[in-house]
Amino acid sequence: MRLTKKELPGKRLLVTAIDAALAGRSFEEDDKVLDFSAGFFAGADATPDEIIAAVKLAHHAIVAGEKTIALVEEKIGLSSVKKIDGIPYAILVEA
């Protein structure tokens, strides 16, 4: 799995967490696109525990891939999970 963390203004944390197999790839369905080719999504290798901890602390998160979604489903809620070209993803935004 790949993890990226970025501190935003106001001490808010943005996290991206994706299955490693998605890094560097792009997926399209109709007019929707999931693009993990950008360097920001490449992140660093992370353990499941690191992913869980980061998403728990995040104010904003983009999470994608079967394995990563399964790890953090309690935080994001399965109703938030969408799919593009069969790839599950969720976007978390907290006030």
C-alpha positions in Angstrom: 0.0 0.0 0.0 1.1 3.6 -0.6 0.5 6.5 1.8 0.9 10.2 1.4 0.4 12.8 4.1 0.2 16.6 3.7 -0.4 19.2 6.3 -2.9 21.8 5.2 -3.5 25.3 6.7 -5.0 25.2 10.1 -3.2 22.0 11.1 -5.5 20.0 8.9 -4.2 16.7 7.5 -4.8 15.4 3.9 -4.1 11.7 3.4 -4.0 9.6 0.3 -3.9 5.8 0.7 -4.1 3.5 -2.2 -3.3 -0.1 -3.0 0.3 -0.3 -4.4 -0.9 -1.9 -7.6 -2.8 1.4 -8.5 0.2 3.7 -8.2 1.1 5.2 -11.6 -2.1 4.0 -13.3 -5.2 5.7 -14.5 -8.8 4.4 -14.8 -11.7 5.8 -16.8 -15.4 5.1 -17.0 -17.8 7.3 -19.0 -16.8 10.9 -18.0 -15.1 9.9 -14.7 -11.4 9.4 -14.2 -9.3 8.0 -11.3 -5.7 9.2 -12.0 -3.0 7.8 -9.7 -0.2 8.7 -12.1 0.6 12.0 -10.3 3.6 11.9 -7.9 1.3 12.9 -5.0 -0.4 9.5 -5.2 2.9 7.6 -5.4 3.5 8.2 -1.7 5.6 5.8 0.3 5.2 2.1 1.1 3.1 1.8 4.2 2.0 -1.0 6.5 -1.7 -1.6 7.2 -1.3 -0.1 10.7 0.3 3.1 9.3 -2.6 3.4 6.8 -5.2 3.0 9.6 -3.5 5.4 11.9 -3.1 8.1 9.2 -6.8 7.9 8.0 -8.0 8.1 11.6 -6.1 11.4 12.0 -7.1 12.8 8.6 -9.4 15.7 8.1 -9.5 14.9 4.3 -8.6 11.5 2.7 -8.7 9.9 -0.7 -8.6 6.2 -0.4 -8.6 3.6 -3.2 -8.3 -0.1 -3.9 -9.9 -3.2 -2.4 -7.3 -3.8 0.3 -7.0 -0.2 1.4 -10.8 0.4 1.5 -11.2 -2.8 3.6 -8.7 -1.4 6.2 -10.4 1.9 6.7 -14.1 1.1 6.1 -15.0 1.9 9.7 -13.8 5.5 9.3 -15.1 6.1 5.8 -18.3 4.1 5.8 -19.1 1.7 3.0 -21.9 3.9 1.7 -19.1 6.4 0.8 -17.4 3.9 -1.5 -17.9 4.4 -5.3 -16.3 2.6 -8.2 -14.8 3.8 -11.5 -13.8 1.0 -13.9 -14.3 -1.5 -11.1 -11.8 0.3 -8.8 -13.3 1.2 -5.4 -12.5 4.7 -4.0 -13.8 7.1 -1.3 -13.2 10.7 -0.5 -13.5 11.8 3.1 -14.0 15.4 4.0 -14.6 16.4 7.6 -15.7 19.9 8.6 
